Amino acid sequence: MEEKIKVSVPKSILDILDKDTENFLFTKETGEPNRNLFINTLIKNFFEDYFLRKSSVLKDFNNILKDLDETKKKEIIKEISKAIIKNNLDYINNEETVTFSFKPTKVSSTAISYINLNLDKEDSISSFYRSLFISYAHQPQNIREKIIFKDTYKVILEAIEKKKKVDLVMNNNNIFKDYLIYSISDSKDELYNYLIMETNKKSLVTLRLAKVKSIFLKDEDAVFSEDLIPIFLKEIKYGPQYQFYKDENEDIKVRLTPRGIDLFKRIYLYRPIVDHIQNNNIYVFKCSITQVVNYFERFGENAIILSPKKAESMIKYFYYSANQAYRKK
């Protein structure tokens, strides 16, 4: 049985690892975050890519130094490697560091055996994993999600390429049979990846990659309903985290005050894409009604939804419910 491995990393790196553990739904039966399972999964799915990155850097160094004799070349590359390691250490020393340990499991056993066999002489076990975790944490979150769910992601890409149906098992053990994956698309804020799919009842659904426990490729061809394809394309363009519905065909119009226009410029997160502006203050959107309502809820009187009626009713109900809750306080 492998012993626990201790690693010191900048606190910000461990914060990212812990946040990913939670965001990517790695939990124990008690519902608590399962950091150990997450770390072992990270190592299993990222170690090859990490070694390839290092190998690519060394290849670049060799090409740059190709005119030198082998002995001199090795000396220079060794010094450059030391400088990189020192830079990483300086980076760590300039920030609060924390030490944590993880216990290798069957999930990562093959990866860890390979790592132990191919570890550079200049590297300690701890420094290797520190560098690996830092490299992982520096990727955008949507890329990190693809790394953690590497095996699932590969099957999804295969299903899309071969145009085949799939069966899905979700984290809550729900089973979805004979689904058709049109695309996997990340949200515009680069946080998560979403499967854009047609169900076996010919309706549209979007699901987060992290919520898929397992996926099975079938031999049946995926033939998409013609009326859903324009909606798929809209979801890809405007953001798959906000699902569209077949009856959402009308432009969404929002009248902004000068203060509302200023807020719109400054509040970037979840901001819908503007199609065009009328009369300098009426912003027109073609995205999901849910996205527009969720975004403008915080604007109060500085953003008035003019149309469609469904969007207007949704935001009116939001403010009415909030008012009633405060009255009862």
C-alpha positions, -999 to 999 in steps of 0.1 A, spaced: 0 0 0 14 34 -10 23 58 18 8 93 20 26 119 0 32 153 15 33 184 -8 38 221 -1 21 245 -24 10 281 -24 -22 286 -5 -39 299 -37 -31 266 -55 -46 245 -27 -76 268 -27 -81 261 -64 -78 223 -59 -103 224 -30 -127 246 -50 -124 222 -80 -131 193 -57 -164 209 -47 -173 224 -81 -166 191 -99 -188 172 -74 -162 149 -58 -179 140 -26 -179 113 1 -211 94 10 -215 119 39 -217 147 13 -183 162 23 -158 171 -4 -135 142 -13 -102 158 -18 -82 125 -19 -103 111 -47 -101 143 -66 -63 145 -63 -58 109 -74 -81 116 -104 -62 147 -113 -29 128 -112 -43 99 -134 -57 123 -160 -30 150 -161 4 133 -156 8 123 -193 0 158 -204 24 172 -178 53 150 -190 45 159 -226 47 196 -217 81 192 -200 93 171 -230 82 197 -254 101 224 -235 132 203 -235 128 197 -272 126 234 -278 158 239 -257 176 212 -277 166 229 -310 178 263 -298 211 248 -286 215 224 -316 249 238 -326 265 231 -293 282 198 -284 261 174 -263 280 179 -231 277 217 -232 241 214 -242 232 192 -213 250 215 -189 230 246 -201 197 227 -201 205 215 -165 211 251 -155 179 264 -172 160 236 -154 175 247 -121 165 283 -128 129 272 -135 127 252 -103 142 282 -84 116 305 -100 89 281 -88 103 281 -54 106 319 -53 70 321 -65 60 298 -36 82 317 -11 65 350 -20 31 336 -10 18 318 21 24 281 17 4 252 30 13 215 33 -12 188 26 -10 151 20 -28 127 -2 -29 89 -2 -24 72 -35 -52 48 -45 -60 23 -73 -73 52 -93 -37 67 -97 -16 36 -92 -4 32 -128 3 70 -131 22 71 -98 43 40 -108 52 58 -141 60 90 -123 84 72 -98 102 56 -127 106 87 -147 113 113 -121 142 136 -129 172 133 -106 170 169 -97 133 165 -86 120 152 -53 86 135 -51 72 165 -33 86 191 -58 73 171 -88 37 170 -75 40 207 -65 49 216 -101 22 193 -114 -5 209 -92 7 244 -101 6 236 -138 -29 222 -135 -41 252 -114 -29 276 -140 -53 263 -167 -87 280 -171 -114 263 -151 -132 249 -182 -100 233 -193 -94 219 -158 -129 203 -160 -120 186 -192 -88 173 -176 -106 158 -146 -133 142 -168 -109 132 -195 -123 97 -202 -159 110 -204 -148 139 -226 -131 115 -250 -163 94 -254 -183 126 -259 -160 138 -287 -162 103 -303 -200 104 -302 -201 138 -318 -176 128 -345 -192 95 -353 -228 109 -349 -238 81 -326 -264 80 -298 -253 76 -262 -266 63 -228 -257 85 -198 -255 77 -161 -257 109 -140 -241 115 -105 -276 110 -90 -278 77 -108 -305 88 -132 -301 71 -165 -308 88 -198 -310 64 -228 -307 72 -265 -296 108 -262 -280 126 -291 -250 149 -284 -249 179 -308 -220 196 -292 -200 202 -260 -195 239 -254 -181 259 -226 -199 288 -209 -188 323 -220 -172 329 -186 -150 298 -192 -162 281 -160 -179 249 -171 -185 227 -201 -220 217 -212 -234 189 -233 -260 203 -257 -282 174 -265 -315 161 -280 -334 137 -257 -351 105 -268 -384 126 -267 -370 150 -293 -366 179 -268 -335 199 -261 -315 196 -228 -281 209 -216 -261 191 -189 -228 200 -172 -199 177 -179 -192 172 -142 -226 157 -136 -220 128 -160 -208 98 -140 -204 75 -171 -213 75 -208 -217 47 -232 -214 50 -270 -241 31 -289 -241 18 -325 -273 37 -334 -269 68 -356 -278 102 -342 -302 121 -365 -311 154 -351 -346 171 -354 -344 199 -379 -363 223 -357 -338 219 -328 -306 227 -348 -312 265 -349 -317 264 -311 -285 243 -307 -266 270 -326 -280 298 -305 -270 280 -273 -234 277 -286 -233 313 -296 -249 329 -265 -240 304 -238 -252 268 -231 -256 274 -193 -289 291 -201 -312 267 -219 -334 279 -248 -369 266 -255 -387 262 -288 -411 291 -281 -383 316 -275 -383 334 -309 -390 370 -299 -363 396 -294 -358 406 -257 -358 444 -253 -345 461 -221 -347 499 -215 -317 511 -195 -313 544 -176 -279 561 -178 -271 544 -145 -282 511 -161 -259 516 -191 -230 522 -167 -238 491 -147 -241 470 -179 -206 482 -190 -191 473 -156 -209 440 -146 -192 415 -169 -201 382 -152 -231 365 -170 -236 396 -192 -257 387 -223 -245 395 -258 -262 426 -272 -276 422 -307 -282 459 -313 -293 491 -295 -323 512 -303 -327 549 -295 -294 548 -275 -310 531 -244 -331 501 -256 -308 471 -256 -320 442 -278 -309 406 -271 -315 373 -289 -302 351 -261 -321 330 -235 -349 348 -215 -335 332 -183 -301 347 -189 -315 382 -194 -338 380 -164 -311 366 -141 -286 393 -152 -309 423 -149 -325 413 -116 -297 433 -98 -303 465 -118 -337 474 -101 -353 505 -116 -323 510 -139 -333 482 -163 -369 477 -174 -377 447 -196 -401 458 -223 -406 425 -241 -414 397 -245 -443 394 -219 -428 362 -205 -396 379 -196 -415 409 -182 -437 387 -161 -406 368 -147 -388 399 -135 -420 414 -121 -426 382 -101 -390 383 -88 -394 418 -75 -429 411 -61 -417 380 -42 -388 399 -28 -411 428 -17 -435 403 0 -406 386 18 -394 419 32 -429 429 43 -431 397 63 -397 401 79 
